[in-house]
Amino acid sequence: MSTLFNKTFALRRRQKRNRYRSGVQGIVGLALMGMVIIPVIFAPLIAPYSPTALNLSNVLAGPMTGGHILGTDQLGRDLLSRVLYGGRVPLIVVTAAVLLASIVGVVLGMTAGYLGGWIDQAVSRFADIQLSIPSLLLALVMLAFAGSSLTTLILVIALGSWPAQFRIVRAQSISLRKMPFVEAAVVGCVPAHAILRRHFLPNVMPMVVVTATLSLSAGLLIVASLGFLGLGIRPDTPDWGAMIAIGQTQLGRSWLLAVAPGVALLLLLLGVQLVGDWLADRFSVQGLLARGG
């Protein structure tokens, strides 16, 4: 009896400790995200200079020189202002892309999981084929044909993100289809769209939120990689990836050119990942995420 009590007590203590660690992890992640996202959003209000203003008489100035907190780049542009503005395009692109991918993944996942049959097989095979293609390679091919623009980047990221949402939602929808309340709704001749909206959507939303959060970090990496390769929006538009690429050529003269945008990107990625892991713990969907449906 005492052995059972000790095991139960130890299990509860371990669960309490894990919940505490998970909570701290979530707070740290949100803090890191806030440190980057809030200044980026309010860049027009807090940036000391225009990110495109040139000053060829003050190129590659060091930190805290001539009113430039982080110094200037090879064209005399204020580095802090460019770092703040450089996060706006990635955030806009990735947020819009993940939202679009989530909508597509949820609709197709619930439909395929509920109806089954050839619809499920067709969409699942298409998702599997797309998952076999690296997202960055897919992005490069699409940009080569369609050209680089804000809309194209959003579609590229969304196209690489929806299969993950689809597989997670489909797996849960297959389980929900066998639940008594769903079978009762079917017997009661409730329309399929009403069943999906009332019973499926509320149950899959926690997993959708977790998957969307984790997709943000992958999308940010792809956008930064494309900018690094020179496939961003426009050459004169501040972009973290492009800034890192240019900064690496000036490491010997001004290491902050590459480090400053790199640190901003790293903090944001770390924050998003921590929040995603915290949400996974909170909603207890780690196992399903690991199986991928």
C-alpha positions in Angstrom: 0.0 0.0 0.0 2.8 2.4 1.0 4.6 1.6 -2.3 1.6 2.5 -4.4 1.2 5.7 -2.4 4.8 6.6 -2.9 4.6 6.0 -6.7 1.5 8.1 -6.9 3.0 10.9 -4.9 6.2 10.8 -7.1 4.1 10.9 -10.3 2.1 13.9 -9.1 5.2 15.7 -8.0 6.9 15.0 -11.4 3.8 16.2 -13.3 3.7 19.4 -11.2 7.4 20.0 -11.8 6.9 19.4 -15.6 4.0 21.9 -15.6 6.1 24.5 -13.9 9.0 24.0 -16.3 6.5 24.2 -19.2 5.1 27.4 -17.9 8.5 29.0 -17.5 9.3 27.9 -21.0 6.2 29.5 -22.4 6.9 32.8 -20.5 10.5 32.9 -21.8 9.3 32.2 -25.4 6.7 34.9 -25.3 9.2 37.4 -23.8 11.7 36.6 -26.6 9.0 37.0 -29.3 7.8 40.3 -27.7 11.4 41.6 -27.6 11.6 41.2 -31.4 8.0 41.6 -32.7 7.0 44.7 -30.8 9.9 46.9 -31.9 9.5 45.6 -35.5 5.8 46.4 -35.5 6.4 49.9 -34.2 9.5 50.5 -36.3 8.1 53.6 -38.0 7.7 55.2 -34.6 10.9 54.1 -32.9 13.5 53.8 -35.7 15.9 56.8 -35.5 16.4 57.1 -39.2 14.9 56.0 -42.5 16.2 52.5 -43.4 17.0 53.6 -46.9 18.6 57.0 -46.2 22.1 57.1 -47.5 25.1 58.9 -46.0 28.2 58.0 -48.1 30.4 60.3 -45.9 29.7 58.0 -42.9 30.0 54.4 -44.1 30.7 51.5 -41.8 30.6 53.7 -38.7 31.0 51.9 -35.4 28.4 51.6 -32.7 27.4 54.7 -30.8 29.0 56.9 -33.5 27.3 60.1 -34.8 23.9 59.2 -33.3 23.9 55.7 -34.8 23.4 53.2 -31.9 24.5 50.2 -33.9 26.6 52.1 -36.5 26.0 52.2 -40.2 26.4 49.8 -43.2 28.5 50.0 -46.3 26.2 52.8 -47.7 26.0 54.8 -44.6 22.4 53.6 -43.7 21.5 53.3 -40.0 21.9 49.7 -39.0 19.4 49.8 -36.1 16.7 51.2 -38.4 17.4 48.5 -41.0 17.2 45.7 -38.4 13.9 47.0 -37.2 12.4 47.4 -40.6 14.1 44.2 -41.8 11.8 42.1 -39.7 8.5 43.5 -41.1 8.5 41.7 -44.5 9.3 38.3 -42.9 6.6 38.7 -40.3 4.0 39.8 -42.8 4.9 37.0 -45.3 5.0 34.2 -42.7 1.9 35.2 -40.8 -0.2 35.5 -43.9 1.3 32.2 -45.3 0.7 30.2 -42.1 -2.9 31.6 -41.8 -3.6 30.6 -45.4 -2.0 27.1 -45.0 -4.0 26.5 -41.8 -7.3 27.3 -43.5 -6.4 25.0 -46.4 -5.1 22.3 -44.2 -8.1 22.4 -41.8 -10.7 22.3 -44.6 -9.0 19.5 -46.6 -8.1 17.6 -43.4 -11.6 17.6 -41.9 -13.2 16.8 -45.3 -10.8 13.9 -46.1 -10.9 12.5 -42.6 -14.7 12.6 -42.4 -15.6 11.5 -45.9 -12.8 9.0 -46.5 -12.8 7.1 -49.7 -11.2 8.3 -52.9 -11.2 12.0 -51.7 -9.1 11.0 -48.7 -6.7 8.9 -50.8 -6.3 11.6 -53.5 -5.6 14.5 -51.1 -3.4 12.3 -48.9 -1.2 11.2 -51.8 -0.8 14.7 -53.0 0.2 15.9 -49.5 2.7 13.0 -49.3 4.3 13.9 -52.6 4.6 17.5 -51.6 6.2 16.6 -48.3 8.8 14.6 -50.1 10.0 17.8 -51.8 12.2 20.1 -49.6 10.4 23.4 -48.9 13.4 25.5 -49.9 13.8 23.7 -53.2 10.0 24.1 -53.9 10.3 27.8 -53.1 13.3 28.2 -55.5 11.5 26.6 -58.4 8.3 28.6 -57.9 10.2 31.9 -57.6 12.2 31.1 -60.7 9.0 30.8 -62.7 6.7 33.3 -61.0 9.3 35.9 -59.9 9.8 37.4 -56.5 6.9 39.4 -54.9 5.1 39.6 -51.6 2.2 37.5 -53.0 4.5 34.9 -54.5 6.4 34.5 -51.2 3.2 34.1 -49.3 2.0 31.4 -51.7 5.3 29.7 -51.6 5.4 29.4 -47.8 1.8 28.4 -47.6 2.3 25.7 -50.2 5.0 24.2 -48.1 3.1 24.5 -44.8 -0.4 23.1 -45.5 0.5 19.4 -45.7 1.5 19.3 -42.0 -1.8 20.9 -41.0 -3.7 18.5 -43.3 -2.1 15.4 -41.8 -2.6 16.4 -38.2 -6.3 17.5 -38.8 -7.0 14.4 -40.9 -5.7 12.0 -38.2 -7.9 13.7 -35.6 -10.9 13.8 -37.9 -10.7 10.0 -38.5 -10.8 9.5 -34.8 -13.7 11.9 -34.3 -15.7 10.2 -37.1 -16.0 7.1 -34.9 -17.2 9.0 -31.8 -20.8 8.4 -30.6 -21.9 12.0 -30.8 -20.8 12.2 -34.5 -22.6 8.9 -35.3 -25.7 10.2 -33.6 -25.5 13.4 -35.7 -25.2 11.3 -38.9 -28.2 9.2 -37.9 -30.1 12.4 -37.2 -29.4 13.5 -40.8 -27.4 16.5 -39.7 -25.6 18.0 -42.8 -22.0 17.2 -43.2 -20.9 20.8 -43.1 -22.8 21.3 -39.8 -21.1 18.3 -38.3 -17.7 19.5 -39.3 -18.3 23.0 -38.0 -19.9 22.0 -34.7 -18.1 18.9 -33.7 -14.8 18.6 -35.7 -13.6 22.2 -35.8 -13.6 22.9 -32.0 -11.8 19.6 -31.4 -9.0 20.1 -33.9 -8.3 23.8 -33.2 -5.8 23.1 -30.4 -3.6 21.0 -32.7 -4.1 23.6 -35.5 -2.7 26.3 -33.2 0.3 24.2 -32.2 1.1 23.2 -35.8 0.7 26.8 -37.0 3.1 28.1 -34.3 5.7 25.6 -35.2 5.2 26.4 -38.9 6.1 30.0 -38.2 9.7 29.1 -37.4 10.1 27.0 -40.5 8.6 29.8 -42.6 10.9 32.4 -41.1 13.9 30.3 -41.9 12.7 29.9 -45.5 12.1 33.6 -45.9 15.5 34.4 -44.4 17.2 31.8 -46.7 15.6 33.3 -49.8 16.7 36.8 -48.7 20.2 35.4 -48.1 20.2 34.0 -51.7 19.0 37.3 -53.1 15.5 36.2 -53.8 13.7 38.5 -51.4 11.2 41.2 -52.3 13.4 44.0 -53.6 17.1 44.7 -53.2 16.4 48.1 -51.5 13.9 46.6 -49.1 15.4 45.8 -45.6 15.4 42.1 -45.1 17.2 40.1 -42.4 18.4 37.4 -44.8 19.8 39.9 -47.3 21.4 41.9 -44.5 23.2 38.8 -43.2 24.4 38.0 -46.8 25.8 41.5 -47.3 27.2 41.7 -43.7 29.3 38.5 -44.1 31.3 40.3 -46.8 32.2 43.1 -44.3 32.9 40.9 -41.3 36.5 42.2 -41.1 35.4 45.8 -41.0 32.0 45.8 -39.2 30.9 42.5 -37.7 27.6 44.0 -36.5 26.3 44.1 -40.1 25.7 40.4 -40.0 25.4 39.7 -36.3 22.7 42.3 -35.6 20.0 40.9 -38.0 21.2 37.3 -37.2 20.6 37.8 -33.5 17.2 39.3 -34.1 16.3 36.3 -36.3 17.7 33.8 -33.7 15.8 35.3 -30.8 12.5 35.3 -32.8 13.1 31.7 -33.9 13.9 30.6 -30.4 10.9 32.3 -28.9 8.5 30.8 -31.5 9.9 27.3 -30.9 9.6 27.7 -27.1 6.0 28.9 -27.4 5.2 26.1 -29.8 6.7 23.4 -27.4 4.8 25.0 -24.5 1.5 24.9 -26.5 2.2 21.3 -27.4 2.7 20.4 -23.7 -0.4 22.4 -22.7 -2.7 20.7 -25.3 -1.0 17.3 -24.9 -0.5 16.6 -28.6 3.2 15.8 -28.7 2.5 12.2 -29.6 0.3 13.1 -32.5 2.7 15.7 -33.8 5.6 13.1 -33.6 3.5 10.6 -35.6 2.5 13.2 -38.2 -0.9 11.6 -38.6 
